[in-house]
Amino acid sequence: MTTDTETIEQLSADARVVFGFWAYLLTDLVLFASLFATYAVLEGGTFGGPGPHQLFDVRYAFIETMLLLTSSFVAGLGMIAAHEGAKRRVLAWFAAAFILGAGFLGMETAEFAHLAAIGATPSASAFLSSYFTLLGTHGLHVAIGLVWMGVLLVWALRRPWDHHAERKFMLLSLFWHFLDIIWVLIFTVVYLFGLMS
């Protein structure tokens, strides 16, 4: 009877944690929706400066997209291994996801540095201000996700695999997939639509 009660309490605690995390993701969704709306309004505000056609290389952005999509896919494979209780495979898949995510962040940082070097800084125009804010906010989330992933990998390496560890990786995986969806929207709205306008 005690075991059943403990199990029910554990499931209830898990449900509260997962619900709370979904609530957080919804607030992040509202944040990004407002940034997308701001970008849409200010995209034409170049003030005679360079616009998307002059600044963006869609092939470079496509490589970034493939890195992040692959990272998200690999994290999904890690979650399959997590459900099977295969700790070694979980760590291997999430380590690969970390490397791919770091590659994405490195490319985004290099793109920002290149734009700054040619004078396309946030202060140059309303368009660039909204561009850097939108992509910078996403990049900050990716950086936080990478720190979270690195800490979680070290934490999991030092302890036995259990339900608690699986839940932690599940929440990280949700966050990572969310960032992937946001980036696909960025790639579509900023890069593809930007080059067609």
N, C-alpha and C positions, 0 to 999 in steps of 0.2 A: 504494500500500500504506500509506503514511504517512497519507494522507487518511482511509482506512478505519479505521485505528487511532485517529486523532483523533476521528472520528465516534463510534466505539464508546465511547471514554473519555468523550466529552461526554454521550452517552446514559446511561452508567453514573452519571456525576456528577449528572445531572438526576434520575435515579431515586432516588438517595440523598437528595437535597434534598426531593423530593416525599414520599418515605416518612417522612422526619424530620418534615415538616410535618403529615402525617396523624397521626403519633404525638403531636405536640403537641396537635392538635385533639381527640384521644381523651382526653388528660389534662384538657383544658378541659371535655369532656363529663362526665367524672367529677366535676369541680368543680361544674358546674351541677346534676348529678343530686343531689349532696349538699345543695345549696342548696334545690332543689325539695323534697327529703325533709324538710328542716328546716322549710320553710314549711308543708308539709302537716301536720306535727306541731303547729306553733305557731299555726296560723291561728285556732284558737278561743280562744287566750290573750289576750283583749282586756282582762281584768281590769276589766270594767264600762265600759271606754272604747268609742270608736267602732270598728265593724268594717267589712268591705267594703261593706255596704249603705249606710252613712252616708258613706263616704269616696270611693268610686270612681265616676267618670263613664265608663260604658262607651263612650259616643259619642266622648269625648275620646281614650280609649285606642284606639278604632277608627281615628281619624284618624292617630294615631301609627303604628299597624300599617300603614295604607295607604302612609304615607311610606316606611317601611322596606322594605315589599314592593316598592314601585315602585323604590326605590334599588337593591335587589338585582336586579330585572328589568333595569334600565338597565345595571348592571354586567355582566350576562349578555350584553347587546347589545354592550358594549365588548369582551368576550372573543371574540365572533363576528368583530368587526372586527380584533381582535388576530391571530386565526388567518388572516385574509386579508391581514395585513401593512399594514392601513390605519391608520397612526399617527394621523393627524388625527382620524379617527372614534373611535379608542380614547380619545384625550385628551378629546374632546367628551363621550362617553358617561360616562367616569369623573368628569369635572367635574360633570356632572348628578347622578351618583350621590352625589358629595360634598355637593352642595347639599341634596339630599333627606335624606341622612344627618344633616347639620347641623341641618336642620329638625326631624327626629325628636329629636335630642339636646336641642335648645332646648325642645321641648315637654315632654320628660321632666324637664328641669331646672326648668321653670316649675311642673310638677305637684308636684315635691318642695318647691319654695318655698312653694306654696299650702298643702300639708299642714303644713309647719313653721309657717306663719303662724297656722294654727288650732289649733296645739298638738299635732298628730299627728306627733310626732317619734319616732325610734327608741327613745328611753328611756321612752316613754309606755306601751308594752306589748310583750309577747313577739311578738305578731302584727305590730306595726309594725316591730319590730327585724328580724324575718325578711323582711318585705316590702322594707324599705330595703336590706337586705343583698343580696337576690336581684336587685332591679331596679338597685341601684347597681353591682353587679358587672357586669351586662350593659351598663349605661351607660358604665362605665369601658372595657369592651372596645370599644364603639362609638367612644368618644373616641380610643382607641389606633388603631383602624382608620381614623379620619378623618385623624389625623396621618400615618399610614403612607401613605394615599392621596394626601394633599397633597404629601408629600415625593417620592413616586414620580412624580406628575404633573410636578413641577418637574424631576426627574431625567430623565424621558423626553423632556421638551420640548427638552433641551439636547443630545441625542445621536441618532444614527440608529437606526431600528427594527431589531431583530435578535431572534434566538432567546432571548438572555439577557433582553431586555426583556419578551418575551412570557411567559417563565417567571415573572418577578417579578409581573406583573399576574395571572397564573393563580393564584399563591399568595394574593395579596390577595383575588381573587375568591372563592376557597374560604373564606377567613376571613369575608368579608362574608356569603356565603350561610349559613355556619354560624350567625352572629349572627342572621340572619333566622329560621332554624329555631327557635333558642332563644326569640326574641321571640314567635313564634306560640304556642309552649308557654306562655310567660308570660301572653299575652293569654287563652289558653284556661283555664289553671289559676287564675290570680290574678283576672282580671276576670270572665270568663263563669261559671266554677264558683263564684267568690266571691259573685256576685250571686244565684246559684241556691240556695246553701246557707242 
